[in-house]
């Protein structure tokens, strides 16, 4: 009975030792073995690996690409603008031995280096570069982070700036600036269009000047375009050249008749002018011609003193004055 128990204990101890000495390494991992605290030069590859119980300790290191989220960092740009920037870092372990031996916790160390490097790079760039040239900022940030982590056996694949938070006042100022810039571009484009249109119109005017019939054709085309709309009023310009042509055509047949018609009018106009130039008689211009004659109480031939005198050899009546000595 005692022998059986001893055998069972030995088998159990061997099983425990065998279980502690056999380790499995995944395909995306590498094993670093420390024997009595000393690093063995051989890196354990994927598969089942045997270790010496109690003497060997193995640490597995993942060689996959790891994603490190850098929290938002408040920084001041070169042109004294306070911004908040967060980023993301993609890295992987290139040398598992240095990642285990040279640094205590390579994940935490890489995170701290990324945060300090992000603030340093943002401080060396101005706001316009930070907003417009993200590629250069990302490349510079990758180089800055990769310099200290290279000693830890870590390779930085890429660094991306995710978001840049600006103060509210700065956002409003930038929106006004962008609006003014777009307004300027619109005005410049409109002016260039006007310049090109004026050049084309000047060429068209020169061509129409050399060929007058082209102007008439253009007029008819414009009238056709305007007449297509039923609710519009069409104002048709009449060419002066056509009026002159009709005037020259009608000048041969109706010239004499028009001259004879115009002469009496000129004669009547001259008679009226002469009549208006003659002085009017006193009897017509006086007020007595307009008023009826009042009846007189004295005889027709009586003078002021009652005497009547007749002029010799005539029908007229001569009236003596009171001062006459007769």
Buried (B, 14 or more C-beta within 10 A) or exposed (E): EEEEEEEEEEEEEEEEEEEEBEBEBEEEBBBBBBEEEEEBEEBBEEEEBEBEEEEBEBEBBBBEEBEBEBEBBEBEBEEEBEBBBBBBBBBBBBBBBBBBBBBEEBEEBBBEBBBEBBEEBBEEBEBEBBBEEEEEBBEBBBEBBBEBBBEBBBBBEEBBBEEBEBEEEEEEEBEEEEEEEEEEEEEEEEEEEEEEEEEEEEEEEEEBEEEEEEBBEEEEEEBEEEEEEEEEEEEEEEEEEEEEEEEEEEEEEEEEEEEEEEEEEEEEEEEEEEEEEEEEEEEEEEEEEEEEEEEEEEEEEBBEEEEBBEEEEEEEEEEBEEEEEE
